Each structure stands twice: as C-alpha cells, then as structure tokens.
Amino acid sequence: LHQDVHSFPTRRSSDLLSSWLYNQDDKEHMAFVKGDVADKDNVPVRIHSECFTGDVLGSRRCDCGEQLDMALDLINQKGFGVLLYLRQEERGIGLYEKLKAYNLQDQGLDTVDANLELGHLADERSYDIAALILNSLKVKSVALITNNPQKIDGLTALGIRVTERIAIQPHTNTDNIDYLKTKAERMHHMLSVEDNH
C-alpha cells in the first residue's frame, strides 16, 4: 500500500487528497479527507465505488453521481470526514462489462440479473482497501454514509467499527426507478423508492 498526499481546492473547499496505490490490484484509489480525522470517533465516511457514467457523465440510470455529491456536501457541512473513491466500476465488473449489462437491461433484465447473465456476481466489490486506508488514517470509528448493508457488514468483518449509519436518499426519475427498486428489493438497500412519475 503506497500513499501520496496532495492538497487542492475544490468548489466546496480546500480539501486534502490522499492517493493510494494498492499493490494487490494495481489500482489507484483515493481518499478525500476534510479536517482532522486521526484518533476520532464517529467520523463521517463515504465509501464510493467509481461510476464513470454517473459520476462524470451524469447518467440518469443510476444514483451514483447524486450520492457522491450528497456525501461530499454532508462531509463539508460536518467540517470533517473522509470520502473513499474506490476504483471498482459497476460493483466491481468494470466499465466495458457495465455497458454490456446496460444492453441486457434494455432487453428487460434488472441490474442483478444482467450481471449474472454476463457471468459475474451480483456484487463483486471488496472493502479490504477501504479498511486499510481508514486504518492508515487512524480513524477510530465511522459514521458510514450508505444505504447498503453489505458495506456495513464488510467493514465490520474487517475490524472497522461502524457506530452509525447516515442515510442518503436519492431522487427517483423515470430512468432510475427500476434500478433503485432492484437495489431495495433484491440487494436489501435501506432506501425508500416511490414511483411518482
């Protein structure tokens, strides 16, 4: 695990960026750190898996970009916290496979069945690197910004103390309603999905 530290201003504030190279997957993961988090309890933490289509292009098919923005705003409001940006595109299957999964979804499969049809698991993400980074930052316990119980269980199994869950409620639209329903119904994400369209 190799770390470099940089500081640069964002539209929210002047934040600290730590970039991490994880030698087990050769991917460049990032931690955006606001304030002093060392030896602190209940540190607001968002573990965000990369989503090129949502984070960069603003895709309406998912809630990823919106969750990223909401988490950064929340951390900025709290005055301290960590956003871990993990290079695990589309629940770990990669961008190309994600686009193939989109085609299957257009044919009627949901996000889970599309991944399974391509020979993947419903969710292939790992939180080992997240635990390593949080330990390196000396965070004592986290208030995890998530709707995903698998993240809570995954971190807890790796020895990270999760003292609180901070819910993050995305907005529904005609393009993401089925995606969000699949998250809630098949992946047990703790979110409310109402079809008002």
MARDOSE-154689 format. One record per residue: x, y, z of N, C-alpha, C in turn. Coordinates in steps of 0.2 Angstrom, whole numbers, padded with zeros to 4 digits, always signed. Layout:
XYZXYZXYZ;...
***
This chain:
+0004-0006+0000+0000+0000+0000+0004+0006+0000;+0004+0010-0005+0008+0016-0006+0004+0022-0006;+0006+0028-0002+0002+0034-0001+0006+0040-0003;+0002+0044-0007+0005+0051-0008-0001+0056-0006;+0001+0062-0004-0003+0067-0001-0003+0073-0005;-0008+0076-0007-0009+0082-0010-0014+0086-0008;-0014+0093-0009-0019+0097-0006-0021+0101-0012;-0028+0102-0014-0030+0106-0019-0037+0109-0018;-0039+0115-0020-0046+0117-0019-0051+0114-0023;-0057+0113-0021-0062+0111-0024-0068+0116-0024;-0073+0115-0027-0079+0120-0027-0082+0120-0020;-0081+0115-0016-0083+0115-0009-0079+0118-0004;-0072+0117-0005-0067+0119+0000-0060+0117-0002;-0055+0119+0002-0049+0117+0000-0048+0110+0004;-0048+0105+0001-0048+0098+0004-0041+0095+0003;-0040+0090+0007-0034+0086+0007-0035+0079+0003;-0031+0078-0002-0032+0072-0006-0026+0067-0005;-0028+0061-0003-0023+0056-0002-0024+0051-0008;-0019+0049-0012-0020+0044-0017-0016+0038-0015;-0019+0032-0016-0016+0026-0013-0016+0021-0019;-0010+0018-0020-0009+0013-0024-0009+0006-0020;-0014+0002-0022-0015-0004-0018-0012-0010-0023;-0006-0013-0020-0002-0017-0024-0006-0024-0026;-0011-0025-0022-0015-0032-0024-0019-0031-0030;-0021-0025-0032-0025-0024-0038-0022-0019-0043;-0017-0016-0041-0013-0011-0045-0018-0005-0047;-0023-0004-0043-0027+0002-0045-0026+0008-0040;-0027+0014-0043-0026+0020-0039-0033+0022-0036;-0033+0021-0029-0039+0023-0025-0037+0029-0022;-0043+0033-0020-0042+0040-0017-0046+0041-0011;-0043+0045-0006-0046+0047+0000-0046+0054+0000;-0052+0057+0000-0053+0064+0001-0054+0065+0008;-0050+0069+0012-0050+0070+0019-0051+0077+0020;-0056+0078+0024-0058+0085+0027-0057+0085+0034;-0053+0090+0037-0052+0091+0044-0047+0086+0047;-0047+0085+0053-0043+0081+0057-0047+0075+0059;-0045+0069+0056-0049+0063+0057-0045+0058+0061;-0039+0059+0062-0035+0054+0066-0037+0054+0073;-0038+0047+0076-0040+0046+0083-0047+0049+0084;-0051+0050+0079-0058+0052+0081-0063+0047+0080;-0068+0047+0084-0074+0043+0083-0079+0046+0079;-0084+0042+0076-0089+0044+0073-0088+0049+0067;-0082+0047+0063-0080+0051+0058-0085+0049+0052;-0088+0054+0049-0092+0053+0043-0088+0051+0037;-0090+0045+0035-0086+0041+0029-0091+0039+0024;-0089+0040+0018-0092+0038+0012-0088+0033+0008;-0089+0027+0007-0086+0023+0003-0089+0023-0004;-0086+0026-0009-0089+0027-0015-0086+0023-0021;-0089+0018-0024-0086+0015-0030-0087+0019-0036;-0081+0019-0040-0081+0023-0046-0087+0021-0050;-0090+0026-0053-0096+0025-0058-0094+0031-0064;-0091+0029-0069-0089+0034-0074-0096+0037-0077;-0101+0033-0079-0107+0035-0082-0111+0040-0077;-0111+0038-0071-0115+0043-0066-0111+0048-0063;-0104+0047-0061-0100+0052-0058-0098+0058-0063;-0096+0055-0069-0093+0060-0074-0099+0063-0079;-0102+0058-0081-0107+0060-0087-0114+0062-0084;-0115+0060-0078-0122+0062-0075-0128+0058-0077;-0126+0051-0078-0131+0047-0081-0137+0047-0076;-0143+0047-0079-0149+0046-0075-0152+0039-0074;-0148+0034-0076-0149+0027-0075-0148+0025-0068;-0143+0029-0064-0141+0027-0058-0141+0033-0053;-0140+0032-0047-0140+0037-0042-0133+0039-0040;-0128+0036-0043-0121+0036-0041-0118+0043-0040;-0119+0047-0046-0116+0054-0046-0120+0058-0040;-0126+0057-0040-0130+0061-0035-0128+0059-0027;-0127+0053-0026-0124+0051-0020-0117+0053-0018;-0113+0054-0023-0106+0057-0022-0107+0064-0020;-0111+0068-0024-0112+0075-0022-0115+0076-0015;-0120+0072-0014-0123+0072-0007-0118+0071-0001;-0114+0066-0002-0109+0064+0003-0104+0069+0004;-0101+0072-0002-0096+0077-0001-0099+0083+0002;-0106+0085+0001-0109+0091+0004-0110+0089+0011;-0112+0083+0013-0113+0082+0020-0106+0082+0024;-0101+0079+0021-0094+0080+0024-0092+0087+0025;-0093+0091+0020-0091+0098+0020-0095+0102+0026;-0102+0100+0027-0106+0103+0032-0104+0101+0039;-0102+0095+0039-0100+0092+0046-0093+0095+0048;-0089+0097+0043-0082+0100+0044-0077+0095+0045;-0078+0089+0044-0073+0084+0044-0076+0077+0041;-0072+0073+0039-0074+0067+0036-0069+0064+0031;-0071+0058+0028-0067+0055+0023-0072+0052+0017;-0070+0054+0011-0073+0050+0006-0068+0046+0002;-0069+0040+0002-0065+0035-0001-0068+0034-0008;-0064+0035-0013-0066+0034-0020-0062+0028-0023;-0066+0022-0023-0063+0016-0025-0064+0014-0032;-0059+0012-0035-0059+0010-0042-0062+0003-0044;-0069+0003-0042-0072-0003-0043-0079-0002-0047;-0078+0000-0053-0083+0002-0058-0088-0004-0058;-0095-0001-0058-0101-0006-0058-0100-0012-0054;-0100-0011-0047-0100-0016-0042-0094-0021-0044;-0089-0018-0047-0083-0022-0047-0082-0026-0054;-0086-0025-0059-0086-0029-0065-0082-0025-0071;-0081-0018-0070-0078-0014-0075-0083-0011-0080;-0080-0005-0083-0084-0001-0087-0087-0005-0093;-0082-0009-0097-0085-0012-0103-0090-0017-0101;-0089-0021-0096-0094-0026-0094-0101-0022-0092;-0100-0016-0089-0106-0012-0087-0110-0010-0093;-0107-0008-0098-0110-0006-0104-0114-0012-0107;-0111-0018-0107-0114-0024-0109-0120-0025-0105;-0120-0024-0098-0125-0025-0094-0131-0020-0095;-0129-0014-0097-0134-0009-0099-0138-0012-0105;-0135-0015-0110-0139-0018-0116-0143-0023-0113;-0141-0028-0109-0146-0033-0106-0152-0030-0102;-0150-0024-0099-0156-0021-0095-0161-0018-0100;-0158-0016-0106-0163-0013-0111-0167-0018-0114;-0165-0025-0113-0169-0030-0115-0174-0033-0110;-0174-0030-0104-0178-0032-0099-0175-0035-0092;-0169-0036-0092-0166-0039-0086-0165-0033-0081;-0165-0035-0074-0163-0030-0070-0155-0030-0069;-0153-0025-0065-0146-0025-0064-0142-0031-0061;-0146-0034-0057-0143-0040-0054-0143-0046-0059;-0148-0047-0062-0149-0052-0067-0144-0051-0073;-0143-0045-0075-0139-0043-0081-0131-0045-0079;-0129-0044-0073-0123-0046-0071-0122-0053-0070;-0127-0057-0068-0127-0064-0068-0126-0067-0075;-0130-0064-0079-0130-0066-0086-0123-0066-0089;-0120-0061-0087-0113-0060-0090-0108-0064-0086;-0110-0068-0082-0105-0072-0078-0102-0069-0072;-0105-0064-0070-0102-0061-0064-0107-0062-0058;-0104-0060-0052-0108-0060-0046-0113-0054-0046;-0118-0054-0042-0122-0048-0042-0118-0042-0039;-0113-0043-0035-0109-0038-0032-0102-0041-0031;-0097-0038-0034-0090-0041-0034-0085-0036-0030;-0088-0031-0027-0084-0027-0023-0081-0029-0017;-0075-0027-0016-0071-0029-0009-0070-0022-0005;-0070-0023+0001-0069-0017+0005-0062-0017+0009;-0058-0022+0007-0051-0023+0010-0047-0016+0010;-0047-0013+0004-0043-0007+0003-0046-0001+0007;-0053-0001+0008-0056+0004+0012-0054+0003+0019;-0054-0003+0022-0052-0004+0029-0044-0002+0030;-0040-0004+0025-0033-0002+0025-0032+0006+0026;-0036+0009+0021-0035+0016+0021-0037+0019+0028;-0043+0017+0030-0046+0020+0036-0041+0019+0042;-0038+0013+0042-0033+0011+0047-0027+0016+0047;-0025+0017+0041-0019+0021+0039-0020+0028+0041;-0027+0031+0041-0029+0037+0043-0030+0038+0050;-0030+0032+0054-0030+0031+0061-0037+0034+0063;-0042+0032+0059-0049+0033+0061-0051+0028+0066;-0054+0030+0072-0056+0025+0077-0063+0022+0075;-0068+0026+0073-0074+0023+0071-0077+0028+0066;-0082+0025+0063-0085+0028+0057-0093+0029+0058;-0095+0035+0055-0102+0035+0054-0103+0035+0046;-0105+0029+0044-0105+0027+0037-0111+0030+0033;-0109+0034+0028-0114+0037+0024-0116+0031+0018;-0121+0028+0019-0123+0022+0015-0130+0020+0016;-0133+0017+0011-0139+0013+0011-0138+0006+0011;-0132+0004+0010-0130-0003+0008-0128-0007+0014;-0132-0012+0016-0130-0016+0022-0123-0020+0021;-0122-0021+0015-0116-0025+0013-0110-0022+0015;-0110-0015+0014-0104-0011+0016-0103-0011+0024;-0108-0010+0027-0108-0011+0035-0105-0017+0037;-0108-0023+0034-0105-0029+0036-0098-0030+0034;-0097-0028+0028-0090-0029+0025-0085-0026+0029;-0086-0019+0031-0081-0016+0035-0081-0019+0042;-0086-0020+0045-0086-0023+0052-0082-0030+0052;-0083-0034+0047-0079-0040+0047-0072-0039+0046;-0070-0033+0043-0063-0031+0043-0060-0027+0049;-0064-0027+0054-0062-0024+0060-0063-0016+0061;-0067-0013+0056-0068-0006+0056-0075-0006+0061;-0075-0001+0066-0080+0000+0070-0085+0005+0067;-0091+0002+0065-0096+0007+0062-0101+0008+0068;-0101+0015+0070-0105+0017+0076-0112+0020+0073;-0113+0021+0067-0119+0025+0065-0119+0024+0057;-0125+0024+0055-0127+0024+0048-0130+0031+0046;-0127+0034+0041-0131+0040+0039-0134+0039+0032;-0141+0039+0032-0144+0038+0026-0143+0043+0021;-0144+0041+0015-0143+0045+0009-0148+0044+0004;-0153+0048+0003-0159+0046-0001-0159+0050-0008;-0158+0045-0013-0158+0048-0020-0165+0050-0022;-0165+0054-0027-0171+0056-0030-0173+0051-0036;-0179+0049-0037-0181+0045-0042-0183+0049-0048;-0182+0045-0054-0184+0048-0060-0186+0042-0065;-0189+0044-0070-0191+0038-0075-0186+0033-0077;-0179+0036-0077-0174+0032-0079-0171+0027-0074;-0171+0029-0068-0168+0026-0062-0173+0022-0058;-0179+0023-0058-0184+0020-0054-0183+0012-0053;-0182+0009-0059-0182+0001-0059-0175-0001-0055;-0170+0003-0057-0163+0002-0054-0164+0003-0046;-0167+0008-0044-0167+0009-0037-0172+0004-0033;-0177+0001-0037-0181-0004-0034-0177-0010-0033;-0173-0012-0038-0169-0018-0038-0164-0017-0032;-0161-0012-0031-0157-0011-0025-0161-0012-0019;-0167-0009-0018-0170-0010-0012-0173-0017-0011;-0176-0020-0016-0179-0027-0016-0175-0033-0016;-0170-0032-0020-0165-0038-0022-0159-0038-0018;-0156-0032-0017-0150-0031-0013-0151-0028-0006;-0157-0027-0004-0159-0025+0003-0156-0018+0005;-0155-0014+0000-0153-0007+0002-0158-0004+0006;-0156+0000+0011-0161+0003+0015-0163+0010+0012;-0167+0010+0008-0169+0017+0005-0177+0016+0003;-0180+0022+0002-0187+0022+0001-0187+0024-0007;-0191+0020-0010-0192+0021-0018-0199+0022-0019;-0201+0028-0021-0208+0029-0023-0208+0031-0030;-0213+0028-0034-0213+0030-0041-0219+0035-0042;-0216+0042-0042-0221+0047-0043-0221+0050-0050;-0219+0046-0055-0218+0048-0062-0223+0045-0066;
***
